[in-house]
């Protein structure tokens, strides 16, 4: 009868997504700094409940966005990152962006 929460951080760069760290059932701590070419940073909170077997509940939050890029430009980088993903990455792709 418990809830597990995994929080993950991801950085979008011109080359694609970079994992920025994660934590299970605790706040994110001791994260490495974002890359110098970071366009935006997102956090995902994924919750699973013992009482509700099924898909996890995912919540996405934009943490930071570079003022050097418009929303439309950032969106285009997200689209390109998804298009360049490997077949394995595409099977497990969970970004709703």
C-alpha positions as CSV (number, residue, x, y, z in Angstrom):
1,X,0.0,0.0,0.0
2,X,2.8,2.4,-0.8
3,X,3.6,5.0,-3.4
4,X,7.0,5.1,-5.1
5,X,8.1,8.4,-6.7
6,X,11.1,8.7,-9.0
7,X,12.1,12.2,-10.0
8,X,14.4,12.6,-13.0
9,X,16.0,15.7,-14.6
10,X,16.7,16.0,-18.3
11,X,18.6,18.7,-20.2
12,X,17.9,19.5,-23.9
13,X,21.0,20.4,-25.9
14,X,21.4,20.9,-29.7
15,X,22.6,17.3,-29.8
16,X,19.6,15.9,-27.9
17,X,18.6,15.0,-24.4
18,X,21.1,14.5,-21.6
19,X,20.3,12.8,-18.4
20,X,20.7,15.2,-15.5
21,X,20.2,12.9,-12.5
22,X,17.4,11.1,-10.6
23,X,16.2,10.3,-7.2
24,X,13.8,7.7,-5.8
25,X,11.5,8.6,-3.0
26,X,13.5,11.7,-2.1
27,X,14.3,15.2,-3.5
28,X,16.9,15.5,-6.3
29,X,20.2,16.3,-4.7
30,X,23.9,16.7,-5.7
31,X,23.0,17.2,-9.4
32,X,25.7,18.0,-11.8
33,X,25.5,21.4,-13.5
34,X,23.7,21.5,-16.8
35,X,25.8,21.5,-20.0
36,X,27.0,24.9,-21.3
37,X,24.9,24.5,-24.4
38,X,21.7,23.6,-22.5
39,X,18.5,24.9,-24.1
40,X,16.0,23.9,-21.4
41,X,15.8,21.6,-18.4
42,X,12.8,19.4,-17.5
43,X,11.9,17.3,-14.5
44,X,9.7,14.3,-14.6
45,X,7.9,12.9,-11.6
46,X,6.8,9.3,-12.0
47,X,4.6,7.7,-9.4
48,X,3.5,4.1,-9.0
49,X,0.9,3.0,-6.5
50,X,0.7,-0.5,-5.0
51,X,-3.1,-0.2,-5.0
52,X,-3.3,0.8,-8.6
53,X,-1.4,-1.6,-10.8
54,X,-1.0,-0.2,-14.2
55,X,0.7,2.6,-16.0
56,X,2.7,5.0,-13.8
57,X,1.5,8.5,-13.4
58,X,3.9,11.0,-15.1
59,X,4.1,14.7,-14.5
60,X,6.5,17.0,-16.4
61,X,7.6,20.4,-15.3
62,X,9.8,22.9,-17.2
63,X,12.5,23.9,-14.7
64,X,14.6,26.3,-16.8
65,X,14.7,27.7,-20.3
66,X,17.4,29.7,-22.0
67,X,16.4,33.2,-22.9
68,X,18.5,32.8,-26.1
69,X,15.8,30.6,-27.6
70,X,12.1,31.3,-28.3
71,X,9.5,28.8,-27.3
72,X,9.1,27.8,-31.0
73,X,12.9,27.3,-31.3
74,X,12.9,25.1,-28.2
75,X,10.0,23.1,-29.6
76,X,11.9,22.5,-32.8
77,X,14.9,21.2,-30.8
78,X,12.6,18.8,-29.0
79,X,11.2,17.5,-32.2
80,X,14.7,17.0,-33.7
81,X,15.8,15.2,-30.6
82,X,12.9,12.8,-30.9
83,X,13.5,12.3,-34.7
84,X,17.2,11.5,-34.1
85,X,16.5,8.9,-31.3
86,X,17.6,5.4,-31.9
87,X,15.0,2.7,-32.4
88,X,15.5,1.5,-28.8
89,X,15.1,5.0,-27.5
90,X,12.0,5.4,-29.6
91,X,10.5,2.3,-28.1
92,X,11.0,3.6,-24.5
93,X,10.4,7.3,-25.4
94,X,8.4,8.8,-22.6
95,X,8.7,12.5,-23.3
96,X,5.3,14.0,-23.9
97,X,7.0,17.0,-25.4
